[in-house]
Amino acid sequence: MANIKSAKKRILVTETKTARNKAIRSKVKTSIKKVEAAIAAGDKAAAQACLVNATSEIDKACTKGVYHKNNASRKVARLSKAVSAMA
């Protein structure tokens, strides 16, 4: 356990940021799963609607620094490709 005041503060700040990042990452994963579920069900309209929501969540996470911009871009591209490839 830390003895120095600044080290104790860093521990608290790290815990706070970790909780925030985990919540944001969870929202992104949930939105991605909704898109994938719609694709699996073969519902293109629902998949496109979920894709818009997922893209928004991923962009927000990128803006807040949870994901690197290239990682966010890759996630959006893969989802878009999957939705557009639906028959």
N, C-alpha and C positions, 0 to 999 in steps of 0.2 A: 504494500500500500504506500502511496506517496505521502511524504512528510511536508514537502514544500508547498506553500499556498498556491503558487502559479501552476504547479503540477496537478494539484487537486482540482483547480479550475479547469485545466485542460481535459481532465477525465470527465467532468460534468458536461463540458461543451461537446466532447466527442460522443458521449452517450446521447445527447440531444440531437446532434446532427445525424447519428446513425439511425435513430428512430425515424427521423424525418425522411431520410433517404430510403429506408426500408419500406415506408408507407408509399412513397412515390413509385418505387420499383414494383411494388405489389399491384398498384393501380394499372401500371403499364402492362404487366404480365396478364392481369385479368382481362384487359381490353384486347390483347393479342389472342388470348384463348377464345374470346367471343367471336372474333373474326374467323379463327380456325374452325370453330364449331359450326358457324354458318356455312363455311366452305364445305365441310364434311357433310352437312345436311343438304347441300346442293341449292341453297337459297341465295341466289346472286344479289337480289335486292337487299336482303338483310346483311349480307357480307359487305356490300358497298357502304351501307349505313354504319356498320360497325367499324369499317376501315377508316371512315372520316373521324370517328370518335377516337380510335386507336392512334391515328396520326397526330391528332391534337394532344393526346396524353403523352406520346413520345416526344413531341416538340416541347411541351412544357417541361418534361424531365430533363431534356437537353439544355433548355434555357436555365434551369436551376442548377445545372452542373452535376446531375446524377449520372447522366450518360455523356460520353464523348460525342461530338457532332457526327463523326464518321460512323460510330456504332448506331446512333439514332437513325442516320440516313440509310444504313444497311437494313435495319429492321423495317423501316417504312417501305423500302424498295422490294424487299422479299414479300411483304404482305400484299403490296400493290400488284406484284407479278402473279401471286397466287390467285388473287381475286380476278384479275383480268384474264387469267388462263382458264377460268371456269367455262364450261361448255354451255 
